[in-house]
């Protein structure tokens, strides 16, 4: 029997990027440095000593990149704003040239029939604020609200969908616990504090929007379903710890006004007793939640694993991406239905989903053939449709990523883009996946039928 994969008539199709990964020119026109500017220029922190000085040169080439979006038929474009471009010291003085860049980008999108979707914080905290303690300083919630207010006043007349934070889990796990991402700290005691202040900041940003904005605001979480490696009580308990740590640590304070109890077990004396009044700030009404899904983890008990005492088990005889992530589309359906079951019927957007597979550094021909990436996209769009059939209130999908870009500390070698980028020449070449995605958008999913 033929299965129909046509999506709801108002379903929203887009693609996503982030500022430091594509813009380049990080200090141009009066911008201040970010923690990623510092981190990327610290010897030994980045693969191949790559950095975002040029990246995809989007800061200067944005008009051409908008035409790439138009060629795909994108209905929406999710981008992030470099905080230090607009407020070089993080607070106080506004850099008008930085603000003007985002105003021009938004106008260009709208002139081409593409709806802008702005994320306020995608990991690039101004370095000046890191010097004041960064996310370890309780004042960070007020800094963020001030910055958010500047952006709302400047762009809310044209931007109708905002997100406060992107993937705060990555900020604390990579930046404050394991030190593999900016700002490069390694402290079991710092990570919970950073978690809490990020969620206070998100709440303060939403409050600022309720005072100034007229459209929609939400927050974006990365969700990775966890499955036990065996039926043993130890593996099941380890899976529960891993699930709480990654999937509930940030969504719970935002949507339920509390933290999962497993965090105290995981962090022990490093987990503070936070003031109850703080949860009045973290739990602000949202208009939607963005979810980023890439893979799953199969989990075993591991007493040596810090701090979870749980480790992922690599699955044999299955496809893995260049980042080592298993291709497991059922986890996408499971993630979306689990989120609905735990947090209720909140409007959801898939704000990132994609895969890194090997593409040659230099494109040969007019189209880059990338069958594994196309297969990944096809499977995951079907899995997303299955979730909608199960009643998940899913409103739209943003493919990650529009362009090959700087994959953070992994450098330029991991390519997620719909468009191939030759970083030596900045030539953009569509991949076969881009052509396929354009057909998906044009048919609203009907091309997936079968």
C-alpha positions as MATLAB code, in Angstrom:
seq = 'XXXXXXXXXXXXXXXXXXXXXXXXXXXXXXXXXXXXXXXXXXXXXXXXXXXXXXXXXXXXXXXXXXXXXXXXXXXXXXXXXXXXXXXXXXXXXXXXXXXXXXXXXXXXXXXXXXXXXXXXXXXXXXXXXXXXXXXXXXXXXXXXXXXXXXXXXXXXXXXXXXXXXXXXXXXXXXXXXXXXXXXXXXXXXXXXXXXXXXXXXXXXXXXXXXXXXXXXXXXXXXXXXXXXXXXXXXXXXXXXXXXXXXXXXXXXXXXXXXXXXXXXXXXXXXXXXXXXXXXXXXXXXXXXXXXXXXXXXXXXXXXXXXXXXXXXXXXXXXXXXXXXXXXXXXXXXXXXXXXXXXXXXXXXXXXXXXXXXXXXXXXXXXXXXXXXXXXXXXXXXXXXXXXXXXXXXXXXXXXXXXXXXXXXXXXXXXXXXXXXXXXXXXXXXXXXXXXXXXXXXXXXXXXXXX';
ca = [
       0.000    0.000    0.000;
       1.340    3.429   -0.952;
       1.981    5.748    2.004;
       1.241    9.453    1.545;
       3.753   11.870    3.059;
       2.045   15.115    2.152;
       2.442   17.543    5.051;
      -0.230   19.869    6.469;
      -0.992   22.742    4.063;
       0.532   25.408    6.330;
       3.698   23.426    7.121;
       6.794   25.677    7.046;
       9.988   24.625    5.205;
      13.327   26.289    5.877;
      17.054   25.945    6.467;
      19.312   27.091    9.296;
      22.779   28.509   10.007;
      24.557   30.305   12.848;
      26.584   33.496   12.949;
      30.104   32.391   13.874;
      29.894   29.360   11.599;
      29.197   31.288    8.389;
      29.567   35.057    8.688;
      33.309   35.628    8.783;
      34.580   39.181    9.427;
      33.986   38.670   13.173;
      35.633   41.966   14.153;
      34.478   44.047   11.187;
      32.763   47.428   11.456;
      33.271   47.882   15.175;
      32.233   44.414   16.387;
      33.681   43.116   19.628;
      35.310   39.692   20.024;
      33.282   36.707   21.190;
      34.389   33.722   23.243;
      34.537   31.749   19.977;
      36.860   34.318   18.446;
      39.160   33.772   21.424;
      38.758   29.995   21.530;
      39.370   29.528   17.801;
      42.615   31.483   18.051;
      43.880   29.507   21.051;
      46.482   26.996   19.828;
      45.371   23.371   19.983;
      41.648   23.986   20.435;
      40.501   23.741   16.790;
      40.999   20.971   14.246;
      43.603   22.058   11.666;
      43.799   25.425   13.464;
      40.637   26.465   11.597;
      38.783   29.604   12.683;
      35.853   31.807   11.732;
      37.820   34.773   10.366;
      36.429   34.130    6.866;
      34.198   31.040    7.245;
      31.614   31.321    4.414;
      32.140   35.094    4.101;
      28.377   35.469    4.536;
      28.830   38.917    6.116;
      29.817   40.195    2.678;
      28.039   37.638    0.477;
      24.640   37.501    2.170;
      22.739   38.739   -0.893;
      24.038   35.872   -2.988;
      23.266   33.413   -0.203;
      19.678   34.655   -0.055;
      19.427   33.864   -3.757;
      20.546   30.308   -2.963;
      17.684   30.121   -0.474;
      15.280   31.421   -3.059;
      16.469   28.815   -5.560;
      15.585   26.104   -3.027;
      12.135   27.576   -2.532;
      12.759   28.115    1.178;
       9.855   29.628    3.055;
      11.976   30.450    6.098;
      15.585   31.027    7.111;
      16.796   30.526   10.664;
      19.932   32.513   11.501;
      21.606   33.699   14.673;
      22.744   37.158   15.689;
      26.316   37.736   16.848;
      25.734   39.479   20.177;
      29.141   41.210   20.116;
      28.464   42.623   16.637;
      25.589   44.617   18.095;
      26.899   45.247   21.624;
      30.718   45.056   21.467;
      31.029   45.125   25.258;
      27.971   42.889   25.701;
      25.956   45.687   27.325;
      25.703   49.440   26.953;
      26.981   50.948   23.727;
      25.200   49.834   20.544;
      27.294   49.327   17.405;
      24.938   50.648   14.747;
      26.922   49.141   11.868;
      26.522   45.692   13.363;
      22.818   46.205   13.891;
      22.472   47.479   10.329;
      23.895   44.241    8.928;
      21.051   42.214   10.406;
      18.515   44.808    9.299;
      19.802   44.514    5.716;
      19.728   40.706    5.921;
      16.128   40.709    7.144;
      15.075   43.119    4.388;
      16.784   40.971    1.761;
      15.001   37.874    3.015;
      11.609   39.551    2.998;
      12.159   40.967   -0.501;
      12.681   37.385   -1.661;
       9.644   35.973    0.091;
      11.603   34.236    2.875;
      10.498   34.556    6.489;
      13.343   35.451    8.907;
      13.656   33.384   12.088;
      16.179   34.926   14.489;
      18.070   33.178   17.292;
      19.538   35.556   19.849;
      22.264   33.299   21.249;
      23.995   30.502   19.362;
      26.995   30.040   21.681;
      29.026   33.195   20.843;
      28.968   35.147   24.117;
      30.777   38.509   23.934;
      34.298   38.101   25.319;
      33.799   41.240   27.410;
      31.031   39.447   29.306;
      33.131   36.321   29.722;
      35.681   38.587   31.424;
      32.917   39.420   33.916;
      32.209   35.754   34.624;
      30.090   34.862   31.614;
      27.297   32.413   32.379;
      28.685   31.932   35.897;
      27.571   35.464   36.803;
      23.925   35.804   37.861;
      23.890   39.199   36.160;
      24.090   37.343   32.824;
      20.299   37.075   32.804;
      20.057   40.881   32.881;
      22.787   41.265   30.243;
      20.880   38.957   27.947;
      17.569   40.744   28.503;
      19.198   44.086   27.645;
      20.665   42.675   24.433;
      17.371   41.001   23.543;
      15.537   44.280   24.014;
      17.889   46.023   21.592;
      17.171   43.407   18.934;
      13.415   43.399   19.491;
      13.244   47.182   19.137;
      15.288   47.047   15.931;
      13.782   44.049   14.129;
      10.468   42.897   15.606;
       8.607   45.002   13.067;
       9.893   42.513   10.451;
      10.965   39.369   12.338;
       7.955   37.385   13.518;
       9.694   34.381   15.108;
      12.462   34.596   17.707;
      14.373   32.087   19.828;
      16.264   32.998   22.984;
      18.917   30.245   23.152;
      20.130   27.508   20.835;
      21.145   24.228   22.499;
      22.128   25.457   25.974;
      23.131   21.849   26.776;
      26.068   22.168   24.389;
      27.148   25.434   26.019;
      27.440   23.896   29.473;
      28.550   20.370   28.564;
      31.164   21.452   26.024;
      32.054   24.853   27.396;
      31.966   24.464   31.171;
      32.176   20.730   31.974;
      34.452   19.114   29.377;
      36.236   22.141   27.926;
      36.052   21.082   24.287;
      34.104   24.185   23.254;
      34.271   27.865   24.182;
      34.984   29.149   26.768;
      36.952   25.940   27.416;
      36.334   25.393   31.137;
      36.439   21.981   32.821;
      34.545   22.086   36.102;
      31.842   19.880   37.573;
      31.001   22.783   39.880;
      30.675   25.416   37.167;
      28.443   23.481   34.765;
      25.270   23.523   36.932;
      25.673   27.258   37.556;
      26.020   27.937   33.836;
      22.950   25.776   33.171;
      20.876   27.710   35.653;
      21.943   31.156   34.490;
      21.313   30.243   30.854;
      17.755   29.281   31.732;
      17.295   32.419   33.826;
      18.554   34.403   30.833;
      16.112   32.701   28.491;
      13.269   33.556   30.856;
      14.429   37.159   31.128;
      14.618   37.396   27.351;
      11.062   36.117   27.021;
       9.905   38.655   29.610;
      11.570   41.405   27.580;
       9.756   40.170   24.489;
       6.373   40.250   26.213;
       7.038   43.923   26.988;
       8.350   44.876   23.527;
       7.448   42.243   20.939;
       4.306   41.514   18.990;
       4.817   38.063   17.487;
       6.317   34.744   18.684;
       9.231   33.720   20.879;
      10.513   30.333   22.005;
      13.672   28.424   22.905;
      15.629   25.695   21.108;
      16.817   22.414   22.664;
      18.889   19.594   21.212;
      17.251   16.262   22.021;
      18.919   12.868   21.687;
      16.850    9.830   22.707;
      18.585    7.290   24.936;
      18.030    3.535   24.728;
      19.472    0.989   27.201;
      22.153   -1.373   25.898;
      20.551   -4.235   27.831;
      17.674   -5.017   30.174;
      19.949   -4.942   33.219;
      18.890   -2.610   36.031;
      22.304   -0.947   35.838;
      21.990   -0.094   32.139;
      18.412    1.079   32.576;
      19.451    3.370   35.444;
      22.399    4.677   33.402;
      20.060    5.406   30.497;
      17.751    7.328   32.788;
      20.679    9.456   34.023;
      21.829   10.164   30.476;
      18.290   11.046   29.406;
      17.757   13.452   32.306;
      21.146   15.049   31.764;
      20.710   15.744   28.067;
      16.992   15.864   27.367;
      15.396   17.194   30.559;
      18.084   19.367   32.166;
      17.042   22.446   30.177;
      13.507   21.726   29.023;
      12.292   20.982   32.549;
      13.143   24.369   34.120;
      11.804   26.166   31.034;
       8.537   24.243   30.754;
       7.939   22.603   34.159;
       9.710   24.993   36.528;
      12.047   22.419   38.103;
      15.072   20.221   37.437;
      14.953   16.427   37.113;
      16.135   14.772   40.367;
      18.784   12.740   38.546;
      20.945   15.866   38.202;
      21.650   15.886   41.924;
      22.659   12.219   41.650;
      24.925   12.986   38.694;
      26.648   16.066   40.122;
      26.504   15.208   43.822;
      27.666   18.105   46.027;
      28.413   20.153   42.883;
      24.669   20.534   42.216;
      23.422   23.609   44.151;
      20.038   24.133   45.751;
      18.798   26.960   43.576;
      16.369   29.571   44.981;
      12.781   28.563   44.278;
      11.976   32.078   43.122;
      14.372   31.572   40.213;
      11.974   29.096   38.638;
       9.371   31.837   38.281;
      11.867   33.364   35.865;
      12.960   30.207   34.045;
       9.369   29.081   33.416;
       7.981   31.711   31.071;
       5.156   30.994   28.609;
       6.581   30.179   25.174;
       4.851   30.385   21.818;
       6.783   27.396   20.468;
       9.780   25.170   21.156;
      12.478   24.356   18.616;
      13.964   20.852   18.668;
      17.252   19.825   17.072;
      17.645   16.116   16.284;
      20.600   14.306   14.737;
      21.021   10.849   16.267;
      20.347    8.562   19.222;
      22.547    6.966   21.902;
      22.494    3.386   23.173;
      23.676    3.571   26.772;
      25.455    1.225   29.171;
      26.409    1.622   32.808;
      30.020    2.758   33.143;
      31.311    3.611   36.640;
      34.398    5.268   35.113;
      32.480    7.713   32.895;
      32.535   11.266   34.236;
      30.139   12.460   35.556;
      27.224   10.338   34.291;
      28.634    6.870   35.012;
      27.087    6.037   31.656;
      28.634    5.577   28.214;
      27.299    5.293   24.658;
      27.702    1.977   22.861;
      28.524    2.220   19.156;
      26.125    0.089   17.152;
      27.567   -2.334   14.577;
      26.443   -2.829   10.985;
      24.648    0.501   10.653;
      25.475    3.771    8.887;
      27.338    6.414   10.843;
      27.954    9.983    9.707;
      31.367   11.668    9.541;
      30.774   12.945   13.075;
      30.307    9.358   14.280;
      26.551    9.665   14.737;
      24.333    6.696   13.982;
      21.654    7.216   11.350;
      18.539    6.221   13.285;
      15.386    7.869   12.017;
      13.047    6.044   14.422;
      14.655    8.079   17.167;
      13.315   11.225   15.494;
       9.719   10.005   15.779;
      10.377    8.814   19.328;
      11.864   12.194   20.280;
       8.952   14.231   18.985;
       6.287   12.042   20.575;
       8.177   11.867   23.893;
       8.480   15.650   24.025;
       4.742   16.040   23.417;
       3.899   13.439   26.055;
       6.098   15.072   28.716;
       5.515   18.762   28.067;
       2.114   18.944   26.451;
       0.743   20.195   23.167;
       3.249   23.006   22.589;
       3.731   24.075   18.948;
       7.022   22.568   17.789;
       9.493   23.329   15.027;
      12.371   21.105   14.012;
      15.012   23.822   14.044;
      17.962   21.611   13.044;
      18.300   18.210   11.407;
      21.013   17.081    9.048;
      24.108   14.983    8.481;
      27.814   15.303    7.740;
      29.119   12.943    5.071;
      32.308   13.190    3.072;
      32.272   15.664    0.199;
      35.417   16.541   -1.715;
      36.861   19.950   -0.756;
      36.557   21.103   -4.381;
      33.289   20.529   -6.231;
      33.601   18.727   -9.563;
      30.713   19.706  -11.824;
      27.462   21.592  -11.407;
      26.052   19.311   -8.683;
      27.793   17.459   -5.855;
      26.430   13.935   -5.592;
      25.814   13.057   -1.931;
      23.541    9.978   -1.807;
      24.050    9.258    1.906;
      22.951   12.763    2.889;
      19.924   12.555    0.593;
      18.996    9.191    2.120;
      19.331   10.667    5.630;
      17.034   13.556    4.749;
      14.438   11.320    3.098;
      14.310    8.938    6.065;
      14.068   11.697    8.643;
      11.352   13.627    6.840;
       9.287   10.437    6.753;
       9.952    9.876   10.462;
       8.838   13.446   11.160;
       5.643   12.849    9.189;
       4.948    9.754   11.300;
       5.103   11.943   14.410;
       2.564   14.344   12.916;
       0.301   11.377   12.194;
       0.590   10.519   15.899;
      -0.728   13.933   16.844;
       2.465   15.903   17.414;
       1.832   19.623   16.885;
       4.721   20.120   14.475;
       4.634   23.346   12.467;
       7.848   23.402   10.430;
      11.293   22.050    9.579;
      14.665   23.766    9.126;
      17.375   21.680    7.484;
      20.883   21.953    8.911;
      22.598   23.503    7.197;
      22.187   25.846    4.261;
      25.967   25.916    3.661;
      28.982   23.855    4.540;
      30.522   25.847    7.362;
      32.806   25.910   10.390;
      31.681   22.950   12.463;
      32.949   24.556   15.642;
      36.066   22.852   17.066;
      35.882   20.195   14.312;
      36.787   22.846   11.756;
      35.802   22.850    8.095;
      36.222   19.121    7.420;
      32.702   18.116    8.566;
      30.256   19.179    5.869;
      26.534   19.465    6.683;
      25.531   21.843    3.902;
      22.846   21.670    1.270;
      25.311   23.769   -0.711;
      28.955   22.762   -1.030;
      31.425   25.538   -0.198;
      34.953   25.648   -1.579;
      36.515   27.567    1.299;
      39.485   28.687   -0.812;
      37.331   30.389   -3.455;
      33.963   30.697   -1.645;
      32.264   29.045   -4.631;
      28.867   27.588   -3.713;
      27.701   24.447   -5.546;
      24.353   22.742   -4.915;
      24.438   19.166   -3.697;
      21.989   16.558   -4.932;
      20.368   16.808   -1.494;
      19.580   20.468   -2.184;
      17.817   19.496   -5.401;
      15.873   16.813   -3.543;
      14.926   19.181   -0.721;
      13.673   21.729   -3.274;
      11.360   19.016   -4.642;
      10.154   18.218   -1.128;
       9.312   21.871   -0.520;
       7.631   22.347   -3.895;
       5.465   19.230   -3.411;
       4.961   19.755    0.348;
       6.311   16.239    0.881;
       4.486   14.427   -1.902;
       7.829   13.486   -3.492;
       8.364   11.219   -0.458;
       5.284    9.115   -1.239;
       5.728    5.416   -1.761;
];
